[in-house]
Amino acid sequence: MSIRLRLTAWYTGILFVTLLIFSSAVYGFVHLYTYEELKQRIVQQANKVDFGTDGFDVLPNRSSANRLEDADLYIQTYNVLNNRIWRSDNMKFSGLQFETPSVQKVNKINNGFKRVTLNGNPFIVYQLAFTESNTNQLVLWLQVGANTRTIEQTLDRLQSILIMGSAATLVIASTLGLFLARKSMKPIGKVTEAAEQIQKGTDLSVRIEYEGPQDEIGQLIGTFNGMLERTEGFYKELEDAYAAQRRFVSDASHELRTPLTTIRGNVDLLQKMWEVAPGERADMDEATIKQISFEAVGDISDEAKRMSRLVNDMLSLARADTGQTFELDPVPLQPLVEEVARRAHFLEKTAEWHVGELSVLNGVYVEGNKDYLQQMLFIFIENAFKYTPEGEVSLDVVLYKGQVGLRISDTGIGMDKDEVPFIFERFYRADQSRGITSGTGLGLSIAKWIIDEHKGSVEVVTRRGEGSTFIVWLPVVFAPPLE
């Protein structure tokens, strides 16, 4: 059973119980009030009956004007001593007579009301016994009654009205309740349709339109739309991650294929040379064989080193992808940058190396990791040397608003501005340098990860043919100057 049917059933059931209680209360109050009023009239009339004092001939005083005030009341007396019955005129005219008790039972009858049926008509009769004051002997039995057919017909009509009205109310209320339940649950149906549409396909851009009040259903739809929005964002991020992973695997395969092909070709060459006996090499002398072997081993060594660097870089990026972090401690920048500048003199380069004034870093600390900061600086410096065949590469620092900027500039080949957003992507290398300048295209990705882990940022200024400038901004902690 659906929710709207259950709601309608519950609503109808509660309304049925309410109407039943209300109708029973109304019928009971009307029944009680009507009969109580009639009983009071009967008792008042019984108290107004005046009897004579003619010994055993005890009858209502015919001269009494109050012997029968209400025409719809019927009076009958029964003289126990002589078994004489007296009836009011309206009883005589209608031929009615109340049942009189026998002599054996007359002393056992209690005063009060009872219901009887005479000639097919219902009556309520009030019975009152009169005794002689001296002997306390029962003398007269008084009966005052009233026809209750009109009252019962009225109560029957009231009962029918209550039943039919309650039934009509239940039908109307159930119909309206079902209509309102369907209307109220219609947004829930939209939620179900949207969920089914998402289940059948991959369109997470579906949103549920709702213009009603912000009640429970409105809040539910708002929460559902928010969940869809977040799910869509996660799904897009997941798709981007899968695309990046596929691109990463493709680029890694491409980068590994070249050194493996070179290594395999040189190994095959050496294997063929060593499988031939020395006397059978008529086309090559011993010196030529040594030279070829030396060059092949050199190529194998260079390609092995290249693969080693590539694997190390991929491992670093794999750590970044898994969310691994490193401990951050206060690191003095001056000795760290001076050490990097000193070791940069020994890097393979064709450009001149210039180091600016580093004394401004005295007493400046950053929250970071010394080894990773050095790796990040060497990546930028080696990258500058790689793309600067002639000219100069420089390193200097700048302090600005609680941040320190480590600036690496070169006068190399530079790049177009539209390439800047992609240089930190994995395996990305400018088209004009791919195949000309050696490298894996992972260095800047690793550097960007290190900068992000240090809560820093990087600024790039470049122009094709005029060189590039990278400024790494890191938040600093100031301490007393170093001695």
FIMI-107610 format. One record per residue (C-alpha): y, z, x; residue in one letter. Coordinates in pm, 1 decimal, always signed. Each point is the difference from the previous one (the first is absolute). Example, Ala and Ser with C-alpha at 12.3 -4.5 7.8 and 13.67 -1.06 7.14 Angstrom:
<recs>
- y, z, x, rest
- -450.0, +780.0, +1230.0, A $
- +344.0, -66.0, +137.0, S $
</recs>
This chain:
<recs>
- y, z, x, rest
- +0.0, +0.0, +0.0, M $
- +341.2, -95.0, +134.6, S $
- +274.9, +253.0, +61.8, I $
- +214.0, -125.6, -288.3, R $
- -291.5, +39.7, -242.4, L $
- -68.7, +348.9, +130.0, R $
- +368.0, +88.8, -34.2, L $
- +3.3, -136.5, -354.8, T $
- -319.1, +189.7, -85.2, A $
- +138.5, +324.6, +139.4, W $
- +330.7, -51.3, -178.5, Y $
- -173.5, -81.8, -328.5, T $
- -234.8, +296.7, +33.0, G $
- +284.1, +242.9, +67.2, I $
- +200.5, -146.6, -287.3, L $
- -306.8, +26.9, -229.4, F $
- -44.9, +368.7, +80.6, V $
- +372.7, +61.4, -46.4, T $
- +6.7, -177.5, -336.3, L $
- -314.9, +182.2, -110.1, L $
- +151.6, +337.3, +80.4, I $
- +334.0, -95.5, -155.4, F $
- -157.8, -140.9, -318.8, S $
- -230.3, +299.7, -37.5, S $
- +293.8, +235.7, +44.2, A $
- +213.0, -188.0, -255.9, V $
- -284.4, -13.5, -253.6, Y $
- -85.8, +364.1, +57.9, G $
- +359.6, +118.8, -39.2, F $
- +56.5, -207.0, -316.6, V $
- -331.7, +116.9, -146.3, H $
- +72.4, +361.4, +80.4, L $
- +359.7, -11.2, -122.4, Y $
- -86.2, -178.7, -326.7, T $
- -283.0, +233.5, -98.7, Y $
- +184.0, +311.4, +114.0, E $
- +294.5, -94.8, -218.6, E $
- -234.2, -62.4, -292.8, L $
- -178.2, +328.6, +55.8, K $
- +331.7, +187.3, +4.8, Q $
- +94.6, -157.4, -333.7, R $
- -336.7, +96.2, -147.4, I $
- +30.2, +359.6, +120.4, V $
- +356.8, +26.3, -131.2, Q $
- -111.3, -131.8, -336.1, Q $
- -292.6, +244.2, -7.4, A $
- +234.4, +289.7, +64.7, N $
- +226.4, -104.5, -286.4, K $
- -271.7, +5.2, -266.9, V $
- +82.4, +283.9, -246.7, D $
- -289.3, +165.8, -184.8, F $
- +10.2, +192.0, -323.4, G $
- -139.4, +351.0, -61.5, T $
- -219.5, -48.3, -305.2, D $
- -300.0, +182.6, +133.7, G $
- -291.0, -229.4, +63.6, F $
- +186.4, -302.7, -123.5, D $
- +178.3, -61.1, +330.2, V $
- +176.5, -334.5, -2.1, L $
- +317.9, -143.9, +149.4, P $
- +301.6, +95.2, -203.9, N $
- +78.0, -300.7, -213.3, R $
- +359.8, +111.5, -30.8, S $
- +39.1, -2.1, +375.4, S $
- +213.3, -292.8, +112.6, A $
- -152.4, +18.5, +349.1, N $
- -362.3, -22.0, -94.8, R $
- -10.3, -366.1, +121.3, L $
- +305.7, -129.7, +184.3, E $
- -167.1, -295.7, +183.2, D $
- -150.0, -263.8, -226.0, A $
- -242.1, -118.3, +270.7, D $
- -158.5, +344.1, +31.2, L $
- -294.8, +105.8, -210.4, Y $
- -64.3, +361.8, -108.2, I $
- -321.7, +149.0, -132.6, Q $
- -86.5, +365.1, -68.7, T $
- -337.4, +152.7, -54.2, Y $
- -36.1, +333.0, -179.0, N $
- -295.2, +165.9, +157.7, V $
- -41.1, +256.7, -277.5, L $
- -37.8, -243.6, -289.8, N $
- -71.1, -322.4, +192.6, N $
- +305.8, -160.4, -150.3, R $
- +162.7, -296.6, +177.4, I $
- +362.7, -95.8, -33.4, W $
- +135.5, -332.8, +130.8, R $
- +348.8, -140.8, +33.9, S $
- +103.4, -281.7, -231.1, D $
- -24.3, -272.8, +264.8, N $
- -360.7, +103.2, +67.0, M $
- -77.6, -18.6, -371.8, K $
- +157.5, -342.3, -31.4, F $
- -187.9, -138.1, +298.4, S $
- -322.5, +175.0, -87.7, G $
- -21.7, +184.8, +329.0, L $
- -165.1, +335.3, +54.0, Q $
- -54.6, +185.9, +322.6, F $
- -340.6, +143.8, +70.6, E $
- -23.2, +364.8, -105.3, T $
- -221.4, +242.0, +193.0, P $
- -295.5, +160.3, -163.4, S $
- -0.5, +370.1, -80.2, V $
- -244.3, +65.3, +282.9, Q $
- +222.5, -167.7, +259.4, K $
- +345.2, +85.9, -124.7, V $
- +19.7, +321.2, +199.2, N $
- -96.1, -185.3, +318.3, K $
- +267.1, -273.1, -14.7, I $
- +289.8, +41.9, +242.7, N $
- +356.8, -93.2, -71.0, N $
- +131.8, -319.7, +164.2, G $
- -4.5, -378.6, -7.5, F $
- -288.9, -234.8, -48.6, K $
- -39.5, -373.2, -51.5, R $
- -171.9, -140.7, -304.7, V $
- -46.7, -337.2, -168.1, T $
- +56.3, -40.0, -374.3, L $
- -55.0, -328.3, -179.9, N $
- +4.4, -175.9, +336.9, G $
- +333.8, +148.4, +100.7, N $
- +43.2, +236.8, +293.1, P $
- +162.4, +335.8, -70.5, F $
- +101.7, +299.7, +203.3, I $
- -39.9, +322.6, -195.1, V $
- +142.8, +344.4, +68.2, Y $
- -213.2, +285.8, -137.7, Q $
- +139.8, +348.3, -63.8, L $
- -185.9, +301.2, -144.4, A $
- +170.5, +273.1, -214.7, F $
- -154.6, +344.3, -33.6, T $
- +70.2, +293.5, -229.4, E $
- +212.5, +258.4, +178.0, S $
- -197.4, +302.7, -119.9, N $
- -358.9, -116.4, +39.1, T $
- +63.0, -274.9, +257.2, N $
- -220.1, -219.1, -215.4, Q $
- +43.2, -376.6, +6.3, L $
- +179.6, -107.8, -314.0, V $
- +147.3, -344.0, +46.9, L $
- -62.5, -293.4, +225.3, W $
- +304.4, -229.5, +56.1, L $
- -35.0, -356.8, +129.6, Q $
- +301.5, -219.3, +84.4, V $
- -73.4, -353.2, +125.3, G $
- +162.7, -327.6, +86.7, A $
- -119.8, -357.5, +15.0, N $
- +2.0, -116.0, +365.5, T $
- -80.9, -367.6, -55.1, R $
- +359.4, -106.9, +74.7, T $
- +8.0, +209.7, +314.3, I $
- -331.9, -135.0, +120.3, E $
- +105.3, -355.3, -74.3, Q $
- +319.3, +58.7, +194.5, T $
- -196.6, +146.9, +291.0, L $
- -244.1, -291.9, -15.7, D $
- +290.2, -244.1, +17.2, R $
- +147.4, +195.6, +290.6, L $
- -336.1, -7.7, +174.5, Q $
- -28.8, -375.2, -53.0, S $
- +356.4, -52.3, +124.3, I $
- -67.0, +206.2, +310.7, L $
- -326.8, -180.7, +73.1, I $
- +137.8, -347.2, -60.1, M $
- +323.8, +79.9, +181.9, G $
- -187.3, +143.1, +296.8, S $
- -232.0, -300.9, +9.3, A $
- +293.3, -243.5, -17.4, A $
- +182.7, +199.3, +265.9, T $
- -306.7, -11.4, +225.0, L $
- -36.9, -376.4, -44.1, V $
- +368.9, -67.8, +64.6, I $
- +16.0, +245.7, +287.6, A $
- -318.2, -140.6, +156.4, S $
- +132.7, -355.8, -25.7, T $
- +337.4, +93.8, +144.1, L $
- -167.4, +220.2, +260.1, G $
- -223.0, -285.3, +111.0, L $
- +302.4, -233.2, +14.0, F $
- +203.6, +251.2, +200.6, L $
- -296.1, +73.3, +227.3, A $
- -44.4, -370.6, +70.2, R $
- +370.6, -37.9, +64.3, K $
- +7.0, +306.6, +223.9, S $
- -311.5, -106.3, +188.6, M $
- +112.8, -360.6, +37.9, K $
- +159.2, +71.2, +342.8, P $
- -333.2, +150.1, +108.4, I $
- -159.9, -331.3, -95.9, G $
- +250.3, -173.3, +226.0, K $
- -102.5, +233.1, +281.5, V $
- -363.8, -91.6, -62.0, T $
- +78.9, -372.3, -7.3, E $
- +194.2, +28.5, +324.3, A $
- -284.3, +191.9, +164.2, A $
- -253.4, -259.7, -118.8, E $
- +221.4, -281.9, +124.7, Q $
- +25.0, +166.3, +339.2, I $
- -376.3, +62.2, +2.0, Q $
- -77.1, -365.7, -72.3, K $
- +249.9, -136.6, +252.1, G $
- +219.5, +104.9, +290.6, T $
- +340.0, -21.9, -168.7, D $
- +154.3, +339.6, +67.3, L $
- +345.6, -114.4, -106.7, S $
- -83.8, +73.4, -366.0, V $
- +229.8, +259.3, -156.3, R $
- -12.2, +150.5, -347.7, I $
- +316.6, -52.3, -202.4, E $
- +93.1, +308.1, -201.7, Y $
- +324.2, +60.1, -187.2, E $
- -98.2, +312.1, -191.0, G $
- +101.3, +361.5, +60.9, P $
- -96.4, +178.9, +316.5, Q $
- -268.1, +208.3, -167.3, D $
- -353.3, +55.8, +130.6, E $
- -86.9, -368.7, -46.5, I $
- +324.4, -109.0, +163.5, G $
- -68.4, +229.2, +294.1, Q $
- -356.3, -132.5, +21.4, L $
- +120.1, -361.4, +8.5, I $
- +265.7, +88.0, +256.7, G $
- -260.6, +169.1, +216.8, T $
- -236.6, -294.8, -42.0, F $
- +271.5, -249.5, +97.2, N $
- +88.0, +214.1, +300.4, G $
- -366.7, +11.5, +98.4, M $
- -21.4, -378.8, -32.0, L $
- +309.5, -38.5, +215.3, E $
- -139.8, +226.2, +269.7, R $
- -341.2, -168.5, -22.9, T $
- +165.4, -340.0, +32.5, E $
- +183.7, +123.4, +308.3, G $
- -321.1, +138.3, +150.2, F $
- -183.6, -321.5, -83.6, Y $
- +267.3, -210.7, +167.1, K $
- -7.5, +226.6, +303.0, E $
- -378.6, -32.9, +4.7, L $
- +21.8, -377.8, -24.9, E $
- +256.5, -4.4, +279.5, D $
- -226.3, +225.1, +205.8, A $
- -298.1, -228.3, -59.4, Y $
- +209.5, -303.8, +86.8, A $
- +122.2, +171.2, +315.2, A $
- -355.8, +100.6, +84.7, Q $
- -125.2, -356.2, -45.1, R $
- +287.7, -130.1, +207.1, R $
- -67.5, +266.8, +261.7, F $
- -368.4, -92.3, +23.1, V $
- +85.4, -369.4, +15.7, S $
- +260.0, +50.6, +272.9, D $
- -224.3, +236.8, +193.3, A $
- -281.4, -254.1, -14.4, S $
- +239.5, -266.3, +121.1, H $
- +126.9, +215.5, +284.3, E $
- -350.0, +103.6, +108.5, L $
- -143.3, -351.0, -22.7, R $
- +211.6, -137.0, +288.4, T $
- -93.4, +262.0, +265.2, P $
- -363.2, -3.7, -111.2, L $
- -9.4, -380.3, +29.3, T $
- +154.6, +19.0, +347.1, T $
- -240.1, +271.8, +113.6, I $
- -301.1, -183.4, -140.7, R $
- +105.0, -330.0, +164.7, G $
- +44.8, +162.6, +340.6, N $
- -328.6, +188.0, -31.7, V $
- -180.4, -325.6, -87.1, D $
- +163.3, -167.6, +299.9, L $
- -105.3, +278.0, +237.7, L $
- -349.7, +5.3, -147.0, Q $
- -43.2, -373.2, +58.2, K $
- +133.4, +27.4, +352.2, M $
- -227.7, +292.6, +89.5, W $
- -309.1, -161.2, -151.8, E $
- +21.7, -292.3, +247.1, V $
- -140.0, +60.4, +349.1, A $
- +258.0, -9.3, +288.2, P $
- -163.3, -310.9, +156.8, G $
- +23.3, -191.0, -327.8, E $
- +381.2, +27.2, -34.7, R $
- +81.7, -329.0, +172.6, A $
- +336.5, -37.8, -178.9, D $
- +137.9, +346.3, +88.5, M $
- +22.9, +186.9, +324.4, D $
- -19.5, +376.9, +32.4, E $
- +378.9, +47.8, +3.9, A $
- +43.2, -196.7, -322.3, T $
- -270.3, +204.0, -170.3, I $
- +167.3, +324.2, +106.0, K $
- +338.7, -123.0, -121.0, Q $
- -139.7, -101.0, -340.2, I $
- -189.0, +327.5, -31.5, S $
- +311.8, +198.3, +95.3, F $
- +212.0, -181.7, -259.8, E $
- -265.2, +42.4, -270.8, A $
- -33.3, +372.3, +70.1, V $
- +378.7, +30.9, -4.3, G $
- +19.4, -171.3, -336.6, D $
- -273.5, +226.3, -133.8, I $
- +184.7, +306.8, +128.9, S $
- +332.5, -108.3, -152.7, D $
- -154.5, -76.3, -336.1, E $
- -192.7, +328.9, +5.1, A $
- +325.0, +187.6, +64.1, K $
- +163.7, -191.7, -281.0, R $
- -283.6, +91.1, -236.2, M $
- +21.0, +361.7, +112.6, S $
- +372.1, +12.2, -79.8, R $
- -62.6, -166.5, -335.3, L $
- -274.4, +247.4, -92.5, V $
- +216.8, +296.6, +104.7, N $
- +287.3, -130.2, -209.0, D $
- -229.1, -53.2, -298.5, M $
- -133.0, +353.7, +37.7, L $
- +355.6, +134.5, -1.9, S $
- +78.8, -190.4, -315.7, L $
- -328.8, +112.7, -154.6, A $
- +107.6, +360.3, +55.7, R $
- +329.1, -79.7, -166.4, A $
- -178.9, -156.5, -299.3, D $
- -217.5, +308.9, -47.6, T $
- +308.3, +219.9, -9.4, G $
- -69.2, +177.0, +327.3, Q $
- +301.9, +171.2, +149.1, T $
- +76.6, +176.5, +323.5, F $
- +155.6, +333.9, +80.1, E $
- +375.9, +7.0, +41.1, L $
- +161.3, +235.4, +250.5, D $
- +353.3, +26.7, +139.8, P $
- +18.6, -263.5, +273.3, V $
- +292.5, -25.8, +248.2, P $
- +111.8, -361.4, -0.9, L $
- +169.0, -27.4, +339.9, Q $
- -310.1, +48.4, +218.7, P $
- -211.4, -210.7, -237.5, L $
- +238.0, -297.9, -0.8, V $
- +58.4, +27.1, +378.1, E $
- -376.6, -8.4, +57.8, E $
- -34.1, -309.1, -219.2, V $
- +291.9, -170.8, +178.3, A $
- -155.4, +76.5, +340.6, R $
- -341.6, -133.5, -92.7, R $
- +151.8, -310.7, -160.9, A $
- +99.6, -118.4, +351.2, H $
- -368.3, -59.5, +73.4, F $
- -72.4, -211.2, -307.7, L $
- -66.4, -370.6, +41.9, E $
- +330.0, -173.8, -69.5, K $
- +223.7, -291.5, +90.0, T $
- +323.9, +149.5, -133.4, A $
- +223.0, +262.0, +155.1, E $
- -37.5, +359.8, -113.1, W $
- +310.8, +211.7, -64.0, H $
- +15.2, +363.4, -107.3, V $
- +315.2, +149.1, -148.1, G $
- +136.6, +352.0, +30.9, E $
- -266.8, +243.9, -121.0, L $
- +182.1, +325.9, +75.0, S $
- +128.4, +14.4, -359.4, V $
- -354.9, +97.5, -96.0, L $
- +30.7, +329.8, +184.3, N $
- -90.7, +276.1, -244.4, G $
- -102.7, -242.1, -276.4, V $
- -341.5, +58.4, -154.3, Y $
- -195.6, -181.5, -264.9, V $
- -294.2, +114.9, -207.2, E $
- -268.6, -232.3, +123.1, G $
- -299.2, -77.5, +217.6, N $
- +73.9, -84.8, +362.3, K $
- -289.0, -244.1, +52.5, D $
- +68.4, -196.7, -316.5, Y $
- +374.5, -14.1, +69.7, L $
- -72.1, -142.8, +343.3, Q $
- -243.3, -253.0, -148.3, Q $
- +264.0, -107.1, -253.0, M $
- +265.8, -52.4, +270.8, L $
- -239.1, -194.6, +223.3, F $
- -89.0, -227.8, -293.3, I $
- +364.5, -95.9, -49.1, F $
- +63.2, -35.5, +374.7, I $
- -311.5, -210.3, +63.0, E $
- +85.3, -211.0, -302.7, N $
- +351.9, -55.9, +140.9, A $
- -138.6, -102.0, +340.8, F $
- -252.8, -229.9, -167.5, K $
- +261.7, -196.9, -190.6, Y $
- +263.3, -4.1, +275.8, T $
- -114.3, -251.8, +262.4, P $
- +335.5, +35.0, +175.9, E $
- +302.9, +217.7, -47.6, G $
- -3.1, +377.5, -39.5, E $
- -151.5, +281.7, -200.3, V $
- +187.1, +328.7, -38.4, S $
- -60.9, +350.6, -130.0, L $
- +274.3, +240.3, -106.3, D $
- +56.9, +273.5, -257.3, V $
- +261.4, +91.4, -260.9, V $
- +58.4, +317.4, -205.8, L $
- +134.9, -30.8, -352.7, Y $
- +9.8, +254.7, -286.0, K $
- -299.2, +210.4, +95.9, G $
- -210.2, -294.6, +110.0, Q $
- -81.7, -150.2, +335.2, V $
- -28.6, -375.2, +39.6, G $
- -228.6, -140.6, +271.1, L $
- +127.4, -354.1, +52.1, R $
- -211.1, -271.1, +169.5, I $
- +188.9, -329.3, +42.2, S $
- -98.9, -332.8, +152.1, D $
- +153.3, -343.0, +53.5, T $
- -320.1, -184.8, -77.3, G $
- -95.3, -263.4, -251.5, I $
- +94.8, +208.7, -304.2, G $
- -98.2, -101.6, -351.8, M $
- +140.3, -100.3, -336.1, D $
- +123.5, +270.7, -235.4, K $
- -246.6, -102.8, -270.9, D $
- -286.0, +93.6, +236.0, E $
- +117.7, +361.8, +41.7, V $
- -170.0, +136.1, -318.5, P $
- -338.3, -124.1, +128.7, F $
- +1.6, +101.1, +366.2, I $
- -155.9, +339.5, -71.8, F $
- -291.2, -151.7, -190.7, E $
- -334.3, -7.0, +174.2, R $
- -82.8, -309.9, +205.8, F $
- +336.9, -152.6, -86.6, Y $
- +149.1, -200.4, +282.1, R $
- +282.8, -248.9, -12.7, A $
- -129.4, -355.9, -27.5, D $
- +182.7, -114.2, +308.4, Q $
- -168.4, +267.0, +211.9, S $
- -355.0, -14.5, -138.7, R $
- -222.0, -148.3, +265.0, G $
- +278.0, +7.0, +259.5, I $
- +64.8, +370.3, +42.7, T $
- -308.7, +218.6, +33.9, S $
- -51.7, +289.0, -236.4, G $
- -191.1, +122.7, -301.2, T $
- +283.4, +45.2, -248.0, G $
- -90.4, +365.3, -59.9, L $
- +246.2, +177.2, +230.1, G $
- +298.3, +11.2, -235.3, L $
- -225.3, +112.8, -289.8, S $
- -115.7, +294.6, +209.8, I $
- +359.1, +75.6, +105.1, A $
- +113.6, -1.1, -363.8, K $
- -278.7, +242.5, -94.4, W $
- +103.2, +237.7, +281.3, I $
- +365.3, -17.3, -110.9, I $
- -95.4, +73.6, -361.0, D $
- -211.1, +297.9, +106.0, E $
- +307.0, +136.7, +184.2, H $
- +208.9, -46.9, -318.3, K $
- +214.2, -254.1, +179.4, G $
- +114.6, -355.3, -58.3, S $
- +48.9, -319.0, +199.8, V $
- +292.6, -236.9, -3.0, E $
- -37.2, -363.2, +112.9, V $
- +282.3, -231.7, +109.7, V $
- -105.8, -345.6, +113.8, T $
- +108.5, -360.7, +30.1, R $
- -200.3, -297.5, +113.3, R $
- +67.0, -89.5, +362.0, G $
- +216.3, +309.2, +60.1, E $
- -254.6, +280.5, +7.6, G $
- -89.6, +304.3, -211.2, S $
- +100.3, +365.3, -19.8, T $
- -222.9, +275.6, -142.4, F $
- +155.8, +341.6, -70.6, I $
- -244.8, +279.4, -82.5, V $
- +172.2, +282.2, -188.4, W $
- -159.8, +345.4, +10.3, L $
- +123.5, +329.8, -148.3, P $
- +86.5, +244.3, +278.3, V $
- -3.6, +373.9, +57.4, V $
- +272.6, +130.6, +229.6, F $
- -82.4, +268.6, +257.8, A $
- +185.9, +153.7, +297.9, P $
- +50.9, -252.1, +282.2, P $
- -276.0, -24.0, +255.1, L $
- +60.9, +172.2, +335.6, E $
</recs>
